[in-house]
C-alpha cells in the first residue's frame, strides 16, 4: 500500500504541530472525534468511491513500471473468493495498482467481481489517511472484517490478502523466490470457515523494484533488526531504488515490468471449526497449487526451469 505510506508521518506531524504550536488544536480534536465515531467502518466494508479508483493518476502509476494483471480462469459473480498474493515485496506496489484502482483494468478482466484489498488495521488509526485509503476499496485484514465481507455483502466479492506481510520484506531481493508461508494458517481457516474458494496469485517482478543492503548475520545491525521485529513484528530494511533521474540513487522504485498471475480457484468445504490436521491438509493443497502456478509461468519471466519457490 505504498501510496498510503508517505502520508502517515505527514498527518501525524501536522496534527502535533496544530496542537503544540497553533491555536487550531480543535481541528485535531474533531479529527479524533470522527476517528472514534467511524472506528468500525474499515471492518464493515469501508467506503468505496468509484471516481477515486478511476483517477487518471493511477493510470500513470501503473504505466510507470508497467504493471500487468493476468487471469488464468474466469470467475463467477455468484461466488465469493479469497485471493492470496505472493510475494509481499517491500511496498506491494502491484497489489495497490491492480486491486485498489482500475488502472490495470480489474473490472474488465473480472466482470461482476468487487475487489477488497485488505491491509493492517494500523493504517486506519491515522485520521484522514484512513478515509483516503477506504475510498479505493481497502479494508482491514482483521477476522471481523473478513467475516463481514463474506457474509453481509452478498456474492461476487474478492478479498485480497498478502499473507507474507511485513515479515517477508527481508526476503525482497532481486531474483528472490522466498515466501513466508509455512506457518501462515489464518487464510486457510477463514476459507474453510466460510466455504469460499482460495485463489493463488503470484507476482513476477515485485521483488525487482528495489535493492536491499543485507547486513552481516549476527552483527550489531542485524541483531537490532531481529530485536525490532520481535518487538513490533516489522523487519526494518535498508532498501533503496532510483532517484528522479534514471541513473541516480533514491527511494523511488525502479521502472521494471511487474506481472501478477491470478490462478485457478481451489474450492474449499465449509468447516466452521477445522482441526489442526484439517488446516495442515488444505494448507498443503494450497502450497501445491501455488507451486504449480509459479512453475507454469516462471520461464516467461526470467527464471530457470530449476528455480523453485522457497517456503519458510
N, C-alpha and C positions, 0 to 999 in steps of 0.2 A: 504494500500500500504506500509506495514511495511518494506520490504526490501529497499524501497526508502527513508525512513525517516532518518536513521542514516547518510547517506552521505550528507545530506543537510548542516549541520553545518560544516562538513569536507571541502566541496567545498568552502563555504563562507570564512572560516578561512584561508584556503590555499591561496585563491586569495588575501585576505587582507594582508597576510604575504608577498606574492610576491610583492605587490605594495609598502608596507611600509618599508620592511627590506632587499629587494634584488634588483639587477639590472634587474630582469626578468619581470618587470611590463608590457612589450609589450605582454607577453603571455596572461595576463588578458585582455588587450585591444583587442587582437584578439578574445578571447572568447566572449567578449561583442559585438564585431562587428558581429560575427557569430550569436549570440543571436538575434540581430536586424534583420539580413538578413533572418533568419529562423523562425521568430516570429510566423507566421501563420500556420506552419506545424502541431502543435498539434490540430488545428481546421480544418485540411484538411486530416484527416485520419492517421496522424502520419507517422512512418517509421518502419514498422514491419520487423523483421528478424526472419525467421523460425528457424534458427540454435540457436538463443538465447532462444527461447521458449522451445527448446529441451535440454537445458543444463542439464547434469546429476545432477548438484547441486539442481535443482528444485525437482527432484525425492526424494532426501534425505530430502528436506524441507517438502514435503507432507507426507513422511513416518514418520517424527518425531512425528506428532500428534496422529494418521494419519488423513489426510483429505480425504473425500469421496464425490463424486458428483453423484447424482441420478436424473433420469428424470422420470416423470410420463406419458409423451406423446412424441411422435416423432414430430420433426419439419421439415417442408418442406423448402428446399432451395429456393423455388420460392417466398418466402415472407421475409419481414424484421420484427424484433421483438425488443421490449424493455423489458428486464428482470429487475425486481425491487427486489432488495435483502434486506433482513432484518435478523437479526439486524446488525447495523454497527459494534458493538463491540468496543474495544479500538483501534485496529490496523488493522482490516479487514484482518486477515491472510488468511482466507478461500477463499475470492474472488480473492486475488492475485494468490494463488495457482491454483485455478480452471480455471480462465479466462485469466490470463497473462502468463501462462505456459501450457505445455502439460503434466505435471507430473501426473495429475489425469485423463488423457485420454479424454480431451474435444472433440477432433476431431473424436474419435471413438464413443463417446456417442452421439454426434450431428454431423453426417457426412454432409459435404456440407455447414456448418454454420461457419461464421467468427466472432469471438467474439471481441468486443471493450470495454474494461473496461474503464469507464470514471471517472475522478478524478478532483480535484480542479486545476484551472488554475495556482495557485501559484507554483505548482511543476515544471511548465515549465518556470519559471522565473530564475531557477538556472542552470547556464551553466554546461555541462557535464551530470548532473543528468537527465536533460530533454531528452537528446539524448539516455541515457541508458533506461529510462522507456518507451520511444517510441518504442524501438526495441522489447518490449514484447507485443506491440499492444495496449498500454494505450494511450488514447487521452483525450482532455479537455472535461469537462462536460458542457461547455457553450452552449447556444442555437444555435449559428452559427455552432459549431462543430457537434451537433446532426442533424441539418438541412442538413449539407453536407453529413454526413454518410447515411442519409435516402433518399437522392435524387441524389447523384453523385457516389455511389458505387454499383449500381445495387441492386440485391436481395441476400438473404442468409446472411444478416448482423444481428448480435445480439448485441445491445447496453446494457451494464450492468451498472445500476445506483444503488447506495446505498443511498436511499433517506433520511435516518435518519441523515446522515452526522455526523459531529463532535459534533453536539448538542446532539446526542444520547449517547455519551461516558459516560456521568454521570449516565446513567442507566445501564451501562455494569457491572453487578454484577452476580456472580454465582446464577443461579435459576431465574434470571430476565426475564420477557417477556414483558417489557415495550418498546414501539416503538414511536418515534417521527414521526407522520404521519398525525395527524388531520388537519393541515393547509398546508400540502405539496401538491400543486396542479400542479406544473410545469411538472411533468412526465405525468399527465393526459392530460394537454394542448398539450404537444408535440405529444402524441399518437393520439389524435383527429386531430391535425393539419395535420398529415401525414397519418392518417387512418391505423396505424400499431397496431398489437396485443400487449397487455400488458401481461407479464407472471410473476406471483408472485413467489418468491423463498424465502424459509426460511432456515436458517442455525441453526441446533441444535448443541450447544457446543461452539459457538463463544464467548459467554459471560462467559464461564467457564475457559478461558485461563489465566485470571489474577484475582487477588483480588484487591479491591479498598478501601481505607480508606474514610469513609464518615464523614465529619466534622459537628459539631453541627449546625443545621439550625439557621440562624440568627447570628451566631458567626462571629468573625473577619475574619477568613479564608474563611468561606462560603460567606460572603459579598464580599470579594475580588474576589472569583471565579465568582460570578454573575456579578460584575462590569467588570471583564476582558472579560467575554462572551459578555456583551453588547457593548464592545469597538471593539473587533476583531472577534466576532462570534465563538470563540473557548473556550470550557469549560475546564480549567486546572484541571486535575485529579491526585490524589496521588495514583497511582496504582503500583503494584509490582507482581512479579511472582517468578520463581525459579532461582537459580544460576547455575553454571556449574556442581554442584553435585546435586543429586536428592533431598536432604532434606535441601538445602541451600536457602538463600533469594537472590533475584536478579531481573533482568528485562527481563529474558527470559520467554517466555510463558510456561505454564505447558503442559506436553505431555498428552493431553486428546483428545479422538476422537471427530472429528468435521465433521458433515454430512450436506451437502446442498441439499435440495429437490427442484427441479425445477418443478413448477406446470403446469397447463393447460393454453394454450393461451386464452386470452379474446379478441375476435375480437372487434375492435373499428371502428365506422363510421368516414368518413373523414369530419371534420368540421373545416375549417381554422380559424374561429374566434368564438370559443364556448362562450356562455354566462355563467355567474356565476352559473346559475341554472343547465346548462348542465354539467359544471365541477363538481358540487356537486353530480349530479346524477351518473356519471361514477366513481367518487371517492368512493361513497358508494358501487357501484358494485364491485370495486376493493377490498375494505376492506372486503367485504363479502367473496370473493374468497380467500383472504389471510387467513381469519379466518378458512375457511373450510380446507385449506391446512394444517394449523397448527393442527387443531383438528383431522384430519385423521392420523397424524403421531406422535403426542405428546407422547402417552403412550409408544412408542417404544424407546423413548429417555429419560425416567425417569420422565416425567411429569404425574400428575394425570389426571383422566378424567375431573375433575372440573377446572383444570387450564385453564385460558383464556388469550388471548392477551390483553394488556392494551394499548390503543391508546391515546397519549397525543399530 
